[in-house]
Amino acid sequence: MRFCLLFIFISTQAVGQYAYEADFSIPVQNREGETMLLPWVGGLNSVQVNTLDVDHDGTEDLVLFERSNNKVLVFLVKNKQYQYAPDFEAYFPVDINNFLILHDYDGDGLKDIFTGNPLGIKLYRNVSQGDFPNWQPVLFGNSSVILTTGFSGKVNIQLQADDVPAIADVDSDGDLDILCMNFSGNGKIEYHKNTGTASAPDYVRITQNWGGITECSCGVFAFNNNSCNSAGRGQHAGGKFLMLLDVNADQKKDLIFSESTCDKLYLFINEGNNENPIFSTASIFPQGLLGNGVYPVAFYEDLTFDGIKDLAISSGVFSRSDDTTDFSQSLRVFKNNGTTSLPTFTSAEMFLQNEMIDVGENAVPTFFDYDGDGDDDLFVGKLGSLQNGLFSAGITLYKNTGTNSNPAFEYVSDDFNNLSSYNLYNLKPQFIDVNTDGSVDLVFTATNQSGQTSLYYIANTNNRGLTLANQLSETNLSVFFNENVHLTHINTDGRPDLLIGKANGAVEYWRNTGNGQPAWQLESNAFLGLTQSFLRQNPSIFIGDLNQDNQSDLVLGLQDGSISILSNYKAYNNFDNAQQDIVRNTISRQFESRNFGGPLWLSQLRIGSKFSLLLGNSVGGLQLLSPIKEGTNFSIFPNPLEKAQVLKIESTTGGMASLINATGQTISTWLVLKGNSEYLLPNMQAGVYLLRFSGNGIIITRRLVVY
C-alpha cells in the first residue's frame, strides 16, 4: 500500500494488537523416541498430491490439497527434505474447491491449476515470474469454467461434487484431454477431447461411454458396452476417481478407478489403443493395498527424491463416512523400485504424517502441569477411532521435557488415564477447578454411544500435579455434537461459567449458580452480540491474557479455519473490534487471516515471558503461532533515503509516526497501518531526521538519513 502523508495528528485508541508468525522451533519426540521433522504442520486427512516448483529454484516442491477443509499446503524441498512453507499458500487462488490437479496445459513449462467449481472445472494459467506463484483465470468465451461441445453446442462439463476427473493426454496428441463420470449417474465415463491447441484448448465430447465400461456397483463392472446384469445396475451413488497411468510400458494408457463407497482402487489394462481403448478385466491396484476406509485416491509423483515417480494413496472423502478409517495414517506412499515408465511398487509406508502430531480428527489441545514439575504438558482430545468394536476416544499426552523458557515435548500415551474405557468419543478437554475445591480438574465434553453429547469432569485429588479420581461425573449440560463449550470466569464470584459456541453461530453465556457442584443458568444467548450466523457455525472459544496486559482476551476459532481475537473483551459490548489479520506473511510482509484447517480449537503455551497460541484443527493436527520477536516490530527502508524516494515502513502493530528534524521540531505526523506500507515524504532538506513511532503501548525511534 502507498499513502501520502496526512499533515494532521490522528488520535487512536490504544488497544492490544496481535502479530504472530508460524513457529516450528519447539521439538517433539514421537512414540519411538525420534524427533519429528514436521510436528506443527497441522495434520492431514484427505489430501491430493501434486508437485510444483513453487519458489522457482529449479526443484519440484510438494503441493497438497486437503479436501476436507479446502486448504492448500506447500512443502518446499530443501536438501531432500520437506519444509512446510505456509506463507506460499496465500499465493494460490482462494476458490480452489473439490480437487486440485497441476498440469502444464499450454506447454510453457509451468504447471497450471485445474480445480472444481459448482459449474464444472475451472482452469488457472500459471503466470509466475518471481519467487512465488501467480495465477490467471482462463476464460472459455464468457465462461469461467471449461466448456465442451455437446449435443446442443457449447456446455459446461458437469461433475458430481466429490468426483475427481482425469486430466491427461488421452490420445497422445500433445495436449490435455478430460475424462470424467457421466453426470446423470449411469456409471459410464465421458471423454472430452481437446481439438484446439495446447495454448487455446477447445473441447469436444467424443463419447459418453469411453472404453465401454459401466460401473454397476462396488467392485462390479460391465465391459465391452454391455449393460449391468442383475448383480448390479449402473450407478453414481458417490464420488468417482479417475486416473490414467501406463503401468506396463506398452504406450497405452491404463485406467485407475475408485469410488466413494468402496475401499479399493481398481486397475483396467488397456487392450486396445489410446484413441479406442478396450477394457475387459478389473484388478485391485496396487498389489498389497491394505484398505483404510472408503474412497482411496492415487497420485503419481516423485516423492522419494530419486527421479522416479512413486504412487501416493490417500482418502478422497470430504468427511468421515465410516467408523474404520484411521485418518492419522491416511497418506501412504508405494515407493517405485522400477522406472517411471515401468513401475514396480513395494509395500506402502506412511508419508509426512509420521513426522507430525496427528491424532486423526478434531485435535483439541489444552495444557496442564500434570507431573508437578513446573512446566506445562500438552493434552490433545480427538474425535476417536474404532476400538474393540466401539468408536471411542482417549486423550493423547505429550510431556514437557524442557522448561517454560525452552519447552520440548515427548510422546507419552494415546490414552491418558485410560479414558477410552468410558466408551465416549468426540472428546474436547480443558483443565479448570470446576467443583471449586482448590484443585484443577479435567473437564471435557464428549459423546456417548447413544449419540448424546454432555459435559463431564473427573475431579483432581492432587493440589500439585494431577491425580484423577476414579469417578466420572456427568453434569446436566447437553449440547449438539459439534458445539463447543469453554469454561471460564466471566463474573467475579469464583465459580467457572460457560460460553457455548452454538450450531447456529451464536455464543451463549451460562452463569454458574452452583455451590461446589456446578450448575448453570442461561444469562445471554448472544454474548458480545454474537448472534446466530451461517458464517460462524459452532465457533470454538478460548479466553486468556494473550499479550500480558492483565486483561482477558477472547479468541474465536471459526468454521473456515480462521481465528478472531478481541483484546480485553470485557471492555466491549460486542465483537466488532476483533482482529483477524494477525499472522505475518514473510513473503508479502503483510498480515493476513489464514485458513489453519478449520474448524479450530485453541489454547495457549507460555514460552519465556510470552504466550504462544496453539491451534488444533479438524484434520487432527496442531499449529503453533508465536508473537513476533521484539526488535522486528518497526523498521524503515531504504535508509538512507533519496528525497523523491518512497519510504517503506514495516510494522507489527498500527500506530502513529512522527517525523522530527534536527532541532526537535515535529514536521509531520501520520497514521501507520500494521504490515508493510509505502509513504511519500514531503519536500524537505537533506539531513538527519528522527522517525518516532508510537502504538500498542510502545515507542520506537529510528534514525532516518535523507539526501
N, C-alpha and C positions, 0 to 999 in steps of 0.2 A: 504494500500500500504506500502511496505517496501523498503527503499532506503539505499544504502551505502553512506557515506559522500563523497562529492566532495571537494577535498582539493585545490580548486581554487575559486576565487571570481567571481561570475556570476552577471553581471550588469543587472538590469531590469528597464524598463521604468516605471515611476510612473504614473499609470493610476487608475482611480476610480474602485474599486471592490465592488461588492454588496453582502451583506449577510443578508438575510431575514429569518424570521420564521413566521409561521401562528399565527395570533393574534385573539383571541376570547374574549378579555377583555373589549371591548367597549360595554356598554349596549345599548339596543334598545327596545323601547316600541311599541307594536302593536296598532292597532286601538281601542282595548278595554282598553288601558292603562296598559296592563300587560307586564312585562319584558320577552322578548323572551329568550328561552334557547339555541337556535341554530341560531342566526341571520346571522352569517358569514360563513355558510356551503356551500352555492353556489347554492341552489335551486334544484328542481327535476322536471323531465318531464315524462320519460318513463322508470320506474325502475322495475327491477326484484328483488325479496326479498328472501334472504336466511339467515340462522343463522349458526354460526361457532364460536368455541372458539378460537378466533384469538390470544389472548395473553396467552393462556394456564393457566388461573386462575381458571378453573373449571366452568365458567359461559359462556353460549352461547351469543355471541355478534351478531351484525347485519351487514350483508354484502349485499350491494345493488349494482346492475349493472345498470348504466344509459345507456340505449340502444342508445340514440340519439347521444352520443359522446364517446362511448366505454370507459366509466370511471367506475372504481370500487370505491365505497365509503364504508368506515369502520366506524362503530359506536360501541365503547366499552360500555358494560353495567356496570355501577358503581352505587351502591345504588339504583337500579331500575330506573336509568335514562340513556339515551343515550348520550354519549360524542363522538363528532366527532374526529376521530384519523387519519388524512390524512397520517401520516408517515408510517402507515402499508400498504398503497396502493402500495408502491414500491415493496412489497413482494408478489405481485400477478403477474402471467405471463403477459407479455406485449401484447400477441396476443389473449387475450380474446375478442371474437367477437360474435355479434348477440344475444347470450344468455349465461347466467351463471347459472348452476344448481349444487348445492352442495349436494352430496350423498356419503355415505361410500360404495364404490363398493367392497372393498376387506375384509371387516369385521374386520379391525384393530382398530375400534373406532374413526378413523379420517375421516372427510368428504373430499371427493375428488372433483375435478372440471371436469364437462362436459361442453364443450363450442363449439361454432360454428367455422367452418373452411370452406374456399371455396370448399374443397373437401368432407365435411361432418361434422362429430362430432369428436372433439379432447378430449382426456382424460388425465388429470394430476393427478398423485398419490400424496397424502398428505404425505410428509416425514418429517414433522416438529418435531423437538426435543427440541428446545429452546423456547425463548419468542416471536418468530414471525414465520409466516408461511413459509414453504419451499415446493416446488413442483417439481415433476419429471415427464417429459412426458412419457406416456405409449405407447410403440410401438406394433403394431399388425403385426408381421413379420417384414417387412421393411417399413411398412406404418405408417405414423404419425397420421392417423385417424382410427377410428373403422371400421373394416371390418366385413362383414356378408357373409354367404354362400347363394348365389342367384341361378339363373338358370344356370349360367356358372362359377361356382367356387366362389372364394372369390372376393367380390366387396365392394367398399365403400358405406356407407349409405348416399345417396344424399338427401339434403334438399333444399327447396327454401330459399333465404337469410333471409326472415322475418318469417320463421317457428320457433316455439318453440316445441320441441318434449317432450313426457312424458318419463322420466327415472324412472322406478318403477319396483317392483317385481310383474309383471303382473300375473304370475301363482302361486305365493305364495310358491315357492320352495327355497327361501332364498337368491337368487341373483337378480341382477338388469337386467331387460329387457328393450327394447326400443320400443315405439310406435311413429310413425311419419306419415305424409301425404305422399301418393304416389307422387313421383317426377314428374310423367307425367302429373299431374294436373287433374286426373279423380274424385277427391273428395272423395277418399277412403283412409282407414288407413292401414298402413303396421305394422305387428307385427314381431319384431326381438327377438327371444327367446335366452337367454343365456344358451347354452348347456354345457358350460365348468364349471369352479368352480368360486367361488367368487373372488379369488385372480388371476385366469387366465381365464378371460371371453372369450367365443368363441360363436359368434352369428350366428344364422341361421334364415333366413327369412321364417317364418312359413306360412304367408298368406299376400296377398295384399288387403284383404277385411275383416279386423278384425271387428268383431261384426256385419257384414252385413250392415254397414251404408254407405250411399253415401250423401255427401252434394251436393244439387242441386243448390241452390242459397242462398242468405242471409236469414237465418231462415227457409229454406225449405230443408227437408231431406227425403231420401228414406230409408226404413228399410227392414230387412229380405231378403237381397240380391236382392231386387227389383231395377230396374233402375229408373231414374228420369222420371217423366211424362212430359207432355207439359208445365207444370208450371215452369219448370226449367230443367237444364241439369247439369251433373257433371262438377264441375269447380274447378280451383285453381287460381282464379283471383288475390288473395293476400295471405298474411300470414295466417297461421292457428296455433292456440294454443291448446295444448292437456294437460290434467292433469287427473290423476286417484285419486279418493277420495271415500272411503266408507262412504257415507253420512247417511246411515240408520242402520249401525252396524250389517249388515247381513253377514259379512265376504266376501262379493262380491264387487269387485271394480267397482265403477261407473265412468262414463266419464264426464268431463267438457270440453267444446269446445267453441272456439270463432274464428272469422276470421276478417281480416283487413277492410272489407267493412261494417261490422255490429257493432252496439253499444251495443250488448247484449252478455252475457255468457249463454250457454245452458247446462243443465244437462240431461244426459241419464242414467236412472236407469237400472242396470244390472239385467235382469230377468233370465239369465242362470247361468253360473258359471264362475270362473276366467279363466279356460282353454278354455271354449267355451261360451263367453258372448252372450247374446241376448238383443237387444235394440229395443223398439217399439214406444217410445214416446220421445219427447224433450220438456223441460220446461225451462223458464227463471230462472237463478240461480245467486245469491240467491234471495229469495223473497224480494221485496222492493228495488231492484237495480235500481238506477236512472242513466240513461245514461249520460256520459260526453264524448261525441265524440266516435269515432270508435275504434275498436280493444281493448276491455278490456281484461286483462290477470290477473290470480289469483294465489295466493301463500298461502300455509297453514303452518304457523309458530306461535309459542307463542310470541306475541308482546306486551302483557299487563302484563307480569311477574306473571301470576297466575298458570303456569304449564299446561295450556290448550291452544291448538293451535287455532289461530284466522285466519280469512280469509282476506288477503290483496289484494286489487284490484287496478291496475294501468293501464296505457296506454301501448300498445305494439308497437306503431308506431315508426319509425325512425325519422320522422319529421311531421310537420303539413300537414294533407291531407284534412282538412275541416276547416270551419270557426266557428265551435261551441265549440270545445274542450277548456276547461279552464285549461291550464297547470299549473296555480298557485294553483289548487286544484286537482291534478291528482293522488294522492296517498291517498287511504282511507282504513280503517280497519273496518271490521264487527267483533265486539267482540263476542266470543263464550261463551254463557251462559250455554251451555251443557257440554259435555265432548269431549275430542279429538276423541274418537271412535264414539260418537253420538252427533254431533254438533248441536247447536241451535244458529243461528246468529241473533243478534239485528241490529238495524239500524247503518249505517256506520258513522264514524267520520273521520275527517282529521287526517292524521298521519305524523308527523315530519314537514310538510310544514307550519303548523300553528305556528311553532316556528322559522321559517326562514323568512328573507327578500326574497320574491319570487314574481316577477312581471309577471311570466308566461314564456315569451321567450325574449331573446335578451336584457338583462339588461345592459344599457349603463349609467354608473354613471358619475356625474360631481358635483362640489362643487361651491357654491357661498353664500356669506353672504346676503341673501335676506331681512332679517329684520334689518340689520344695527347694530347688537349688538356686532360685533367684532369677531364672530366665524363663521366657515364655515358650511353651511347647505347642506344636501345631496339631490340631484335631480337624479332620475333614469328614463331614457327613456326605451321604451319597444316596442315590435312588435305590440301588440294590442289585441283586443277582439271584439266580436260581440255586438254592442250597437245600439239599435233602428233600427235594420235591416241592419246596415252597420258595416263593420270591420274597427275600428278606434282605436286610442290610445291617451292617455294623458301622463303626466309626474307625477310620484309618488314623493312626497316631504316628507322628514324626517327633522324636525327642530332640530338643535343642541341646546339642553337644558343644556349642560355642558359648558366647556371652551376650549380654544385652547390647554391647557395642559391636560385636562381630558374631552374629548368630550363624549357626550351621546346623543342619537338620539331618537326622538319621532315622531311617525307617524302623519302626518297632512292631507294628501289628496292623492288619486289615480289619481286626475285630476287637477293638479295645473293650476290655471288661466283659467280653463275650455277649455283647448287646444283641447280636443276631439271634440269640436263643429266645428272645421275646417274640420272634416271628413278625417283626414290624419292618416296614420299608419306607422309602421317602423320608429319610432322617435329616433334619435340619437342626443342628445343635447350637447351644450357646451356654456360657457359664455366667451365672448370676446367683446371688443369695435370694432364692425365690421364697423360702419359708422364714426369712428374717431371723435366723438363729446365729448369725455371725460367720457362717461358713459358706463359701461359694459352691453352689450346686450345679449339677449337669441338668440342663433343661433342653427339651427338644420337641418339635412337632414330628409326628410320624403317622403312617397309615397302617391300620391293622388288616388282617386277611379278609375282613368283611368290607373293606373299602372306606372305612371311616377314618378321617384324619383328625387327631386330637393333640392337645398339649400334654406332655408327660414331664416328669422330673424324677431324678434319683438324688436323694439327699447326700451331702458330703459330711462325713463324720470327722473330718480332719481339719484343724484350724490352719495347718501349713501343709500344702500339697493337696492330694486328692485321694480319699478313701471312700468309695461309694458304698452306701447301704445296700442290703440285699433286696430291698423292696422297691419296685417300680410303682410310682404314684401317678395316676391319671387324673388330670383336672377335668372340670366340666366344660372346658372350652373346646369347641369343634370348629374347624374351618374347612373350606373346599380344598381339594387335593393340591392344587398349585399355589394356593395362597400362602403368604409369608408372615410370620409373627416375629416381632422383635421386642424383647423385654428391656425396659429402660426406666429411669426415674424421671417422669415428666413433672411431677409436683415435688414438694419438699417433705412429704410425710414419711420417707424412709422405706416405703413399700414399692417394689417394682411394678410398674404399669405396663400396658401393652399397646403397641402400634401394630396394626394388621394391614398389610397390603392386599387389597381385595381383588377378586377376579375381574370386577368391573372397572378397576383402575383407581378406586378411591383408597384413601388411607384413614382407617378408623382409630380413634383413641379410646382405650378402655382403662378406667381408673381402678386401681387395686383397693378394694374395700375390706380385704380380709384381715384377720388378726392371727398371724402365724401361718395358717394355711391360706393360700392365695384364693381370692375371689374377685371377679372383675365386673365393673358396671360401665356400660357404654356412655361416654361423655360427648363424643363427636363422631359423626360419620363422614366428616370432611376435614381432617386435621390439616392445619395450614392451608385451608382452601383446596386441598387435593380431593376434588370430587371425582365422580366416575369419568373415565376417558378410555375410548377404544385404543388410543395410542399408548396407554400406560397400564396394561393388564398385569395383574399380580406383581406389583412392584415389591422389591425387597428393600429393607430399611436397615440402616446402621447409624448409630449415634455415638460420637466420640469427639474428643478435643484434638482435631487433626493438626492444627497449627500452633498448639501450645500457648493459646491466649487465655486460658482458663475459662473458655466458653465452649458450650456444646455445639457441634456441627452435625448436620443431618445429611446423610447420603442416601440417594435412591438408586438402586440398580434396576434398569429398565429392560423391557422385553426385547428391544432392538440391540442389546449389548452395550449400551452407553450408560454413563453414570452422571448424576447431577448432584452438586454439593451446595447446601445452603449454610453459609457461615453464621455462627451464633444464631441458630434458628429461633431461640426464644425471644429475640428482639423483633420478630416479624409476625404478621398476621396471615401471611400467605407465602407461597413457594416461588413467587415471581422473580426474586433476586438470585435464584440458584444459578450456579455456574456449571457449564458443560464443557467448554473448550479449555481443558486443564492439562492435556498431555502435549509435551513439546515434540514436534516432528523435527528431527535433526537435519533433514534434507531441506524442507521448506522453511525451517526456522520459525514456523508459526505454531500456535497452539490449536489443537483440534479436539473434537469429540470423536471417540474411536469405538468401533464395534469390538468388544472384548469377547464375543461369543455368547451372547445373551440367550436366555435370562441369566442374571448375575446375582451373586451373594457376596457380601463384603465383610471384612474385618480389618484390624489394624495391628501392625507389628512395630514395637519400639526398636529402633536401631540407633544406639547412642542417644542423643538428645532429640531426635526427630522421630516422627511416626510415618511409616510407610503404609500404603493401602494394599491389602491382599484381596484379589478378586477371584472368586470361584465361578465357573460358568457351567452352562448346560451340558457341555461335552466332557465334563469330568476333570478339567484341568484347572491350574492356578496360574495367575499372572500377578507380578509384583510391580507396584508403582512407588517410586521413592521421590521425595522432594528434590528438586534440582539443587545441586550443591551451591552454597554461598560463594560469592565471587564471580559467578557466571550470570548474576541476575540483572545486570545492566551494563551494556557495552555499546561503544560508538565506533564507527568506522566509515570511511577511511580517516585516518588521523596520522599525519597532517592532512588538512582538507583544503582543496582549492576553493577560492571564494565562490565560483559559479557551480561548484560540485554539489551533488545531493548528499546530505548527511543521512547515514543509516543508523538506526537505533534498534537494538535488540534488548527486550526487557522481559523478565518473567512475571511482571505484575504491571498493572496500569497505574498511572500517577501523573504528576506534574513535572515538567522540565523547565529550568530557568537558565538562560544564557547570561553570564556575568562577565563584564570586561575587567581590565587590569586594575581599575580604580574601585572595583566593588559595586559598580552600578549594574542593576538588572536591566538589560536592554530588550528582553522579550521573554514571555512565558507561554507555554502551550501544553496541551494535553497529550500524553503519551499512552498509546494502547499497548496491551500485552501482546508480545510476539515480535515480529520483525516489520518495521515501518521505515518509510523514507520521508525526509523533510528537506525543503528548500529554504536555506537560511536567508535573512535579509541582507541587503548590501551593507558591508561593513569593512573596516580597515583590516589589513593583515596584522596579525599579532597572536598573543596567547590569551585564551579565554577559559573560563570555567563553565562546565555544564553540570548543573546541580539537579538531581532527580530526587523526588520525594513521593513515596507511595507505599501503602500497606505497612505503615509504621516504621519505614526505614528511610534514611537519607544517604545518598551516594553522590560523590562529586568526582567528575572526570575532567582532566586537563585536555583542552582542545586547541590545537595549533592551526591557524588559518593563514594561508599565504596567497 
